[in-house]
Amino acid sequence: MARRNTAGYLAAFAVVGVTVVPLLFVLLGGFRTTAQINSSPAGLPGPWVWTNYADVATSPVFWRLLGNSALIAVIATTLAVVFGAMAAFALSRYAFRGREAFYTLFTLGLLFPLGVATLPLYLWLRQLGLLENPLGVALPEAAFSLPMTIVILRPFMHAIPVELEDAALLDGAAKLGFFWRILLPLSRPALSTVSVLAFVSSWNFFLLPLLVFNDSSNFTLPLGVAMFQSEHTQDTAKVLAFTALSMIPALTFFVLAERRMVGGLTGSVKG
């Protein structure tokens, strides 16, 4: 037992080291000058330099990129959760021929890589006139988030007792009334989970915005980081400050919603 605990602690420390140390390097590097980083890459700030973060935080370009990312993430998350909840409701509460085949199809969508769909997706978006349009990014992102959304929501909704549905029908509520008034409120932990996953996934997408946008005024934060890095190749400290600030919104959202997300995943596994 002691050996297992020791191995568990070592694994936890290894994971923390792999994930936290690079974040600290980026965060603290923004408080240094490029000369300090070149002379001592792993050193601590001394003295602390605040101008890098101040310059990025007061830049209109950064806030425009932040607004673009937020708009696309909100649209993609809303579409994925709304349509995913409807599909999960049908797959969990209705019995029809081919139901499991449909669910398997959505499950296989988790294995579908975005890179394979790059060329047909680009041609499709061009025909629809969605290039240089936030919807050209938000719609495919929502589509790629649907499999995970349905895989989590379906077992959670399926675990809700049938007696509640029968009681609602006896009280005069239709199927949709049961869905909106009872099933969705009871599925709030799972809905929170899929919302967090869809939002963070959309926020971090790089290939789709790169595929759709050529105008830098439409860029999202991941594209903005790459653009900023290419424009400031000699100013490593400011690039690190820009990168650190671009990570804060998604990290904050994830940390604040962590408990709800764990509850949703636990309910999904039990279902």
ABEGO torsion letter per residue (X at the ends): XAAAAAAAAAAAAAAAAAAAAAAAAAAAAAABBAAAAAABAABBBOBBBAAAAAAAAABAAAAAAAAAAAAAAAAAAAAAAAAAAAAAAAAAABBBBGAAAAAAAAAAAAABBAAAAAAAAAAAAAAAGABGBAAAAAAAAAAAAAAAAAAAAAAAAAABBAAAAAAAAAAGBBAAAAAAAAAAAAAAAAAAAAAAAAAAAAAABAAAAAAABABAAABBAAAAAAAAAAABAABAAAAAAAAAAAAAAAAAAAAAAAAAAAAAAAAAAAX
